[in-house]
Amino acid sequence: QEQGCWLIIYAAAMGSATAERVGATGAAEAVIASMRAHKSSEDLQGQGCWAIANLGGSSPGNSRRIVTSHGLETVVSAMRLHRTSLAVQAKGCRALSHVASMDDTACARIRAAGGVHDVMEAMRMHQASATV
């Protein structure tokens, strides 16, 4: 699962056309399912958030897939389960912001899931980190 997320992270970073093709294969849904199945794995949660950030920030179509697959709620859940993990918090914040920048409904979904509170909590807990 971790290696699959790594592939998606890199493929989605190859440009918006490539990321859109990767997204059309069900990559976002696969990452979200993996994150739900392996909630206790800090490494997988961080990589999953990173993959969602790269996919979601690459195209409106991928952001829509993430929103409709409850990916934002999955990211918020990862952030709650791994509050002390700088990697999960930074990548979770990145995922939420990247998807929100591409999808008009994402901000409302993030708010409804309590994600704004969780982002603020991450910023408080990791004040020494410029990446959160």
N, C-alpha and C positions, 0 to 999 in steps of 0.2 A: 504494500500500500504506500509506504514511504517513497519507494523508488518510482512508482507511478505518479505520485504527486510531483516529484522532482522533474520528471519528463514534461509534465503539463506546465510547471513553472517556467521551464526553459522554452518550450514551444510557444507558449503564450507571449513570451517576451520578444519573439522574432518579428513582430510587426502586426498591425491590426488585421490584415488579410489572413495571415497564418493563424492568428489567435481565433478569428471567426470560424475558420475551418475546423480547428481543434474543438472549439465550443460546440459546433454542429454535430460532432461525433458523440456528444453526451459527456464530455469531460467534466463540466461543472457538476452535473448530477452524480458522476462517479466519485468526485472528490468529496462532495457533501455526504454521500452514503458512507464513504470510508471514515470521515470524521465522526459520524454518528455511531459507527460500529466500534470505533477504537477511541472512545472519549478519554480514557486514562492515559493515552500516549501523548505526552507533551510534545515530543518531536513531530509526530504526525499532525497534531493540531496546529503547530506552527507552520509546517509545510502546507497543510491544507489552506490555512488563511492566506499564505503567500500565493498559492495557486489561484485562489478566488480573487485576490487582489489583481494579479496579472490578467486573468481572464476578464474580470469585470471592468477593469480600466481600459480594456482594449477595444470594446465595441458595445453599442447599445444592445445588440442581440444577446451577447453573453451576459450582460447585466440583467436583462429581462429573464434569461434562463435561471440565473442565480436567485433572483427575487422570487420567481414562481416556484422554485424548488426548495424554498425556505432556507436558502443559504445564509442569509443575513442572521436569522435566528440561530443557525448552527455556529456561526462565528461568535455571536454574543455568548452562547453557551460555552464555547471553548475559552473565551476570555474569563468567564466566571469560574470555570473549573481550574484554571491555571493562572490565577491572579498574580502569583509571585514570579511567573516566567516572563522575563523581559522579552524573549523572542515571540511568545504567543501574543503578548499585549501589543508590541509594536506591529507585528504582522496583522493582528486583528484590527487595529486602528486603520492600518493601510487598506485592508480589504473593505471595511465599511466605507471609508472615504472614496475609494476608487469606484465602487459600485454606485454609491450615491451620486457621483459626478456624471454618471452615464444614464441613470434611470430616475425619472421624476417621482416614482412611487417609493423609491428606496428609503428616502428620509423618513417618511411616515412609518414604514415598516421597522426601521431602526428605532425610532422613538417608541413605537408600540411594544417592541421587545425589551425595552429598557436599556438599549444600547448607548444612548447619550450618557446616562448615569455611569455605565461601565467604562466608557471612554474617559470620563472625568476621574473615575476611581483609578484607572490605569495611569493617568497623568499625575495624580497625587502620589501613588505608590512608587512610581519610577521617575521621580523628579530629576534625578541625576542623568537620565537618558534623554538625549536630544531626539531619538528616533521614535519615541512613543507619541 
